[in-house]
Amino acid sequence: MNKIHSYQILNIFISILIIISFVLGFYFQENSSGGATIDFIHVLNNLNTFHNNSFLTINWIDYESSALPLYYLIASLFYNPENLIPIKVFSLVIAISSFVLFYLILKMKLQLNKSLIFVISITILLSPYFRTSTYWIMEENFPILMSLLSFYFYFYSQKKFNYFYLFLLIFFSACAFFSRQNYIILSFILFLLIFDWEKLFSNKNFVIILFYLITFSPILYFFYIWNGLIPPLLASEKRALIFNLYNIPYIMNIILIYLIPFLLINLKNIIISFKENKLLIILSFIIYLILFNNFDPKMFGGGAINKLLFLFLDGLWLKYLTIVISFISFLILFYLFRNNKIIQVYFILNILLFCTIDPVWQEYFDPISLIFMLIFGNKLKKSDHSFKFTYILVAYLSLFLIASIIDQNFIST
């Protein structure tokens, strides 16, 4: 039995285990991300609002979500208050379609063994947030599917360009935005990628701008009816659009969770780089420490690392370790993607955006940030390197899922 064949058998075995875990999670209504039982009530209230009213007669005060409502508009077509099976199937179709699209995109993007690409793509089924959103018919997975559709048509248009594919990639990026506002970042990045910056006044650029204006034009309705992009209920709670610098340590610690698999396969080079630049790093850390000297950790939100730190620490230890870990996250992010402008833009814009939202939840980054890094990060070019990374990724995400399930069933309760 040759080495490649042995890897293929291992990849099939891993994939089957992940699928079984996903099906079991569906059967047992797993709540590995936490808060699903409470969020489920809000989801049902929103679905009932759309089910009992036409879109133009909805009382938006009753809308219990921070997101734009495309998901609920579509999901309500499958919703029956007396029978939730159709909408649960709809939610499952979203998850399966997302995984399939992720696989097709990686197959176009990566020159790797197909079984290895399959394993990489199926790791999204290990995300506690992706799983919980699927099982509890929540809104988070729909914009992920729309984004993957837009990525798919972007890469497909790179191979065979025509204006129909161009329209589809813009259309689905708009659908992602109309499902969650923060996905405007992905729409903007796609604009940067497809716009012809060398021929500013070309016909192609004119068509691109026209397509964006058409697909995003429904936002005028929400500016009129909501007086902005924020639903009335959220606006009344004043949880958004107020810049808070002290969200950055939380954001960076959330991002660090998705950098760790990349860190593990680049650890030796990162350590060498840190040693070579230790004076600059020390100076940067002093500035960072001064900038966040008044940071006051809060347990609500902030992601898994924040929650873990609160379990074991308090006072100054908690404050300064949170700051130190977030600074390390900055260093790792900079090193890993220092030559990748797309990844840099993605994270800079996300950091700025989520400094205007309180609290910051990990679900805002999971699994879309990992998906984005795997697609646009250009870290999986070498075959041997990719095998090692894939198995590290599977082991790491499996441990994270197990820890999340234990936390929700034995610690948080």
For each residue, the residues with C-beta under 8 A, 3 or more apart:
1: 5 6
2: 5 6
3: 6 7
4: 7 8 113
5: 1 2 8 9
6: 1 2 3 9 10
7: 3 4 10 11 113 115 116 387
8: 4 5 11 12 113 115
9: 5 6 12 13
10: 6 7 13 14
11: 7 8 14 15 113 115 116 118 119
12: 8 9 15 16 115
13: 9 10 16 17
14: 10 11 17 18 119 394
15: 11 12 18 19 115 118 119 122
16: 12 13 19 20
17: 13 14 20 21
18: 14 15 21 22 122 123 125 126 394
19: 15 16 22 23 122 125
20: 16 17 23 24
21: 17 18 24 25 125 126 401
22: 18 19 25 26 95 125 131
23: 19 20 26 27
24: 20 21 27 28 30
25: 21 22 28 29 30 32 131 135
26: 22 23 29 30 92 134 135
27: 23 24
28: 24 25
29: 25 26 135 136
30: 24 25 26 131 132 135 405
31: 34 35 36 37 132 135 136 408
32: 25 128 131 132 401 404 405 408
33: 36 128 129 131 132 133 362 363 404 408
34: 31 132 404 407 408 412
35: 31 38 39
36: 31 33 39 40 132 135 136 138
37: 31 40 41
38: 35 41 42
39: 35 36 42 43 136 138
40: 36 37 43 44 136 137 138
41: 37 38 44 45
42: 38 39 45 46 64 65
43: 39 40 46 47 136 137 138 139
44: 40 41 47 48
45: 41 42 48 49 62 64
46: 42 43 49 50 63 64 65 69 72
47: 43 44 50 51 72 75 76 79 87
48: 44 45 51 52 81
49: 45 46 52 53 58 59 62 63 72
50: 46 47 53 55 58 69 72 73 75 76 79
51: 47 48 76 79 81
52: 48 49
53: 49 50 57 58 59
54: 57 58
55: 50 58 73
56:
57: 53 54
58: 49 50 53 54 55 62 63
59: 49 53 62 63
60: 63 225 226 231 232
61: 232 233
62: 45 49 58 59
63: 46 49 58 59 60 69 231 232 233
64: 42 45 46 233
65: 42 46 69 72 139 231
66: 181 230 231 234 239 240
67: 71 139 179 180 181 231
68: 177 178 179 180 181 222 229
69: 46 50 63 65 72 73 178
70: 73 74 142 175 178 179
71: 67 74 75 139 142 143 179
72: 46 47 49 50 65 69 75 76 139
73: 50 55 69 70 76
74: 70 71 77 142
75: 47 50 71 72 78 79 87 90 91 137 142
76: 47 50 51 72 73 79
77: 74
78: 75 86 87 89 90
79: 47 50 51 75 76 84 86 87
80: 83 84 86 87
81: 48 51
82:
83: 80 86
84: 79 80 87 88 137
85: 88 89
86: 78 79 80 83 89 90
87: 47 75 78 79 80 84 90 91 137
88: 84 85 91 92 137
89: 78 85 86 92 93
90: 75 78 86 87 93 94 137
91: 75 87 88 94 95 133 134 135 137 138 141
92: 26 88 89 95 96 134
93: 89 90 96 97
94: 90 91 97 98 134 141 142 145
95: 22 91 92 98 99 125 130 134 141
96: 92 93 99 100
97: 93 94 100 101 145
98: 94 95 101 102 124 130 141 144 145 148
99: 95 96 102 103 121 122 124 125
100: 96 97 103 104
101: 97 98 104 105 145 148 149 151 152
102: 98 99 105 106 121 124 148 371
103: 99 100 106 107 117 118 121 122
104: 100 101 107 108 152
105: 101 102 108 109 148 151 152 155 375
106: 102 103 109 110 117 120 121 374 375
107: 103 104 110 114 117
108: 104 105 152 155 156 159
109: 105 106 155 375
110: 106 107 117 380 381 386
111: 381
112: 116 117 380 383 386
113: 4 7 8 11 116 117 383
114: 107 117 118
115: 7 8 11 12 15 118 119
116: 7 11 112 113 119 120 386 387 390
117: 103 106 107 110 112 113 114 120 121
118: 11 15 103 114 115 121 122
119: 11 14 15 115 116 122 123 390 394
120: 106 116 117 123 374 380 390 393
121: 99 102 103 106 117 118 124
122: 15 18 19 99 103 118 119 125
123: 18 119 120 126 127 370 393 394 397
124: 98 99 102 121 127 130 367 370 371
125: 18 19 21 22 95 99 122 130 131
126: 18 21 123 131 394 397 398 400 401
127: 123 124 130 131 366 367 370 397 401
128: 32 33 131 132 366 400 401 404 405
129: 33 132 133 140 362 363 366 367
130: 95 98 124 125 127 133 134 140 141 144 366 367
131: 22 25 30 32 33 125 126 127 128 134 135 401
132: 30 31 32 33 34 36 128 129 135 136 138
133: 33 91 129 130 136 138 139 140 141 363
134: 26 91 92 94 95 130 131 137 141
135: 25 26 29 30 31 36 91 131 132
136: 29 31 36 39 40 43 132 133
137: 40 43 75 84 87 88 90 91 134
138: 36 39 40 43 91 132 133 141
139: 43 65 67 71 72 133 142 143 179 180
140: 129 130 133 143 144 180 363
141: 91 94 95 98 130 133 134 138 144 145
142: 70 71 74 75 94 139 145 146 179
143: 71 139 140 146 147 175 176 177 179 180 183 368
144: 98 130 140 141 147 148 176 367 368 371
145: 94 97 98 101 141 142 148 149
146: 142 143 149 150 172 173 175 176 179 183
147: 143 144 150 151 172 173 176 183 186 368 371
148: 98 101 102 105 144 145 151 152 371
149: 101 145 146 152 153 168 169 172 175
150: 146 147 153 154 168 169 170 171 172 173 176 186 187 190
151: 101 105 147 148 154 155 169 375
152: 101 104 105 108 148 149 155 156 169
153: 149 150 156 157 165 166 168 169 172
154: 150 151 157 158 169 190 193 194
155: 105 108 109 151 152 158 159
156: 108 152 153 159 160 165
157: 153 154 160 161 162 165 166 169 194
158: 154 155 161
159: 108 155 156
160: 156 157 165
161: 157 158 165 166
162: 157 165 166
163: 166 167 207
164: 167 168
165: 153 156 157 160 161 162 168 169
166: 153 157 161 162 163 169 170 194 207 208 211
167: 163 164 170 171 211
168: 149 150 153 164 165 171 172
169: 149 150 151 152 153 154 157 165 166 172 173 190 194
170: 150 166 167 173 174 187 190 194 208 211 212 215
171: 150 167 168 174 175 211 215
172: 146 147 149 150 153 168 169 175 176
173: 146 147 150 169 170 176 177 183 186 187 190 215
174: 170 171 177 178 187 212 215 216
175: 70 143 146 149 171 172 178 179
176: 143 144 146 147 150 172 173 179 180 183 186 187
177: 68 143 173 174 180 181 183 184 187 216
178: 68 69 70 174 175 218 219
179: 67 68 70 71 139 142 143 146 175 176 183
180: 67 68 139 140 143 176 177 183
181: 66 67 68 177 184 229
182: 185 350 353 354 364
183: 143 146 147 173 176 177 179 180 186 187
184: 177 181 187 188
185: 182 188 189 346 349 350 353
186: 147 150 173 176 183 189 190 346 372
187: 150 170 173 174 176 177 183 184 190 191 212 216
188: 184 185 191 192 349
189: 185 186 192 193 342 345 346
190: 150 154 169 170 173 186 187 193 194
191: 187 188 194 195 208 212
192: 188 189 195 342 345
193: 154 189 190 342
194: 154 157 166 169 170 190 191 208
195: 191 192 205 208
196: 199 200 202 204 205
197: 200
198:
199: 196 202 204 205
200: 196 197 205
201: 205 206
202: 196 199 205 206
203: 206 207
204: 196 199 207 208
205: 195 196 199 200 201 202 208 209
206: 201 202 203 209 210
207: 163 166 203 204 210 211
208: 166 170 191 194 195 204 205 211 212
209: 205 206 212 213
210: 206 207 213 214
211: 166 167 170 171 207 208 214 215
212: 170 174 187 191 208 209 215 216
213: 209 210 216 217
214: 210 211 217
215: 170 171 173 174 211 212
216: 174 177 187 212 213 219
217: 213 214 220
218: 178 221 222
219: 178 216 222 223 229
220: 217 223 224
221: 218 224 225
222: 68 218 219 225 226 228 229
223: 219 220 226 227 228 229
224: 220 221 227
225: 60 221 222
226: 60 222 223 229 230 231 232 235
227: 223 224 235
228: 222 223 235 241
229: 68 181 219 222 223 226
230: 66 226 234 235 240 241
231: 60 63 65 66 67 226 234 235
232: 60 61 63 226 235 236
233: 61 63 64 236 237
234: 66 230 231 237 239 240
235: 226 227 228 230 231 232 238 240
236: 232 233
237: 233 234
238: 235 242
239: 66 234 357 358 359
240: 66 230 234 235 356 357 358
241: 228 230 356
242: 238 356 358
243: 355 356
244: 247 355 356 358
245: 248 291 292 355
246: 249 292 294 295 296
247: 244 250 251 354 355 357 358 360
248: 245 251 252 292 326 351 355
249: 246 252 253 292 295 297 322 323 325 326
250: 247 253 254 301 302 303 306 326 359 360
251: 247 248 254 255 326 350 351 354 355 360
252: 248 249 255 256 325 326 327 329 330 333 351
253: 249 250 256 257 302 303 305 306 322 325 326 329
254: 250 251 257 302 303 304 305 360 362 364 365
255: 251 252 258 259 329 333 347 365 369
256: 252 253 259 260 305 325 326 328 329 332
257: 253 254 260 303 304 305 362 366 400
258: 255 261 365 366 369 370 373
259: 255 256 262 263 329 332 333 336
260: 256 257 263 264 396
261: 258 264 265 389 392 393 396 397
262: 259 265 266 332 336 373 377 379 389
263: 259 260 266 267 270 332 336
264: 260 261 267 392 396
265: 261 262 385 388 389 392
266: 262 263 269 270 335 336
267: 263 264 270 271
268: 271 272
269: 266 272 273
270: 263 266 267 273 274 332 335 336
271: 267 268 274 275
272: 268 269 275 276
273: 269 270 276 277 335
274: 270 271 277 278 281 331
275: 271 272 278
276: 272 273
277: 273 274 280 281
278: 274 275 281 282
279: 282 283
280: 277 283 284
281: 274 277 278 284 285 331
282: 278 279 285 286
283: 279 280 286 287
284: 280 281 287 288 327
285: 281 282 288 289 327
286: 282 283 289 290
287: 283 284 290 291
288: 284 285 291 292 323 327 330
289: 285 286 292 293 323 327
290: 286 287 293
291: 245 287 288
292: 245 246 248 249 288 289 295 323
293: 289 290
294: 246
295: 246 249 292 319 322 323
296: 246 319
297: 249 302 306 309 310 318 319 322
298: 301 302 359
299: 302 306 307 310
300: 359
301: 250 298 306 358 359 360 361
302: 250 253 254 297 298 299 305 306 307 359 360
303: 250 253 254 257 306 307 360 361 362 365
304: 254 257 307 308 362 400 403 404
305: 253 254 256 257 302 308 309 325
306: 250 253 297 299 301 302 303 309 310 322
307: 299 302 303 304 310 311 407
308: 304 305 311 312
309: 297 305 306 312 313 318 321 322 325
310: 297 299 306 307 313 314 318
311: 307 308 411
312: 308 309
313: 309 310 317 318 321
314: 310 317 318
315: 318 319
316: 319 320
317: 313 314 320 321
318: 297 309 310 313 314 315 321 322
319: 295 296 297 315 316 322 323
320: 316 317 323 324
321: 309 313 317 318 324 325
322: 249 253 295 297 306 309 318 319 325 326
323: 249 288 289 292 295 319 320 326 327
324: 320 321 327 328
325: 249 252 253 256 305 309 321 322 328 329
326: 248 249 250 251 252 253 256 322 323 329 330
327: 252 284 285 288 289 323 324 330 331
328: 256 324 325 331 332
329: 252 253 255 256 259 325 326 332 333
330: 252 288 326 327 333 334
331: 274 281 327 328 334 335
332: 256 259 262 263 270 328 329 335 336
333: 252 255 259 329 330 336 337 347
334: 330 331 337 338
335: 266 270 273 331 332 338
336: 259 262 263 266 270 332 333 377 379
337: 333 334 340 343 344 347 373 377
338: 334 335
339:
340: 337 343 344 376 377 378
341: 344 345
342: 189 192 193 345 346 376
343: 337 340 346 347 372 373 376 377
344: 337 340 341 347 348
345: 189 192 341 342 348 349
346: 185 186 189 342 343 349 350 369 372 376
347: 255 333 337 343 344 350 351 369
348: 344 345 351 352
349: 185 188 345 346 352 353
350: 182 185 251 346 347 353 354 365 369
351: 248 251 252 347 348 354 355
352: 348 349 355 356
353: 182 185 349 350 356 357
354: 182 247 251 350 351 357 360 364
355: 243 244 245 247 248 251 351 352
356: 240 241 242 243 244 352 353
357: 239 240 247 353 354 360 364
358: 239 240 242 244 247 301
359: 239 250 298 300 301 302
360: 247 250 251 254 301 302 303 354 357 364
361: 301 303 364
362: 33 129 254 257 303 304 365 366
363: 33 129 133 140 366
364: 182 254 354 357 360 361
365: 254 255 258 303 350 362 368 369
366: 127 128 129 130 257 258 362 363 369 370
367: 124 127 129 130 144 370 371
368: 143 144 147 365 371 372
369: 255 258 346 347 350 365 366 372 373
370: 123 124 127 258 366 367 373 374
371: 102 124 144 147 148 367 368 374 375
372: 186 343 346 368 369 375 376 377
373: 258 262 337 343 369 370 376 377 379
374: 106 120 370 371 377 379 380
375: 105 106 109 151 371 372
376: 340 342 343 346 372 373
377: 262 336 337 340 343 372 373 374 380
378: 340 381
379: 262 336 373 374 389
380: 110 112 120 374 377 385 386 389
381: 110 111 378 385 386
382: 385 386
383: 112 113 386 387
384: 387 388
385: 265 380 381 382 388 389
386: 110 112 116 380 381 382 383 389 390
387: 7 116 383 384 390 391
388: 265 384 385 391 392
389: 261 262 265 379 380 385 386 392 393
390: 116 119 120 386 387 393 394
391: 387 388 394 395
392: 261 264 265 388 389 395 396
393: 120 123 261 389 390 396 397
394: 14 18 119 123 126 390 391 397 398
395: 391 392 398 399
396: 260 261 264 392 393 399 400
397: 123 126 127 261 393 394 400 401
398: 126 394 395 401 402
399: 395 396 402 403
400: 126 128 257 304 396 397 403 404
401: 21 32 126 127 128 131 397 398 404 405
402: 398 399 405 406
403: 304 399 400 406 407
404: 32 33 34 128 304 400 401 407 408
405: 30 32 128 401 402 408 409
406: 402 403 409 410 411
407: 34 307 403 404 410 411 412
408: 31 32 33 34 404 405 411 412 413
409: 405 406 412 413
410: 406 407 413
411: 311 406 407 408
412: 34 407 408 409
413: 408 409 410
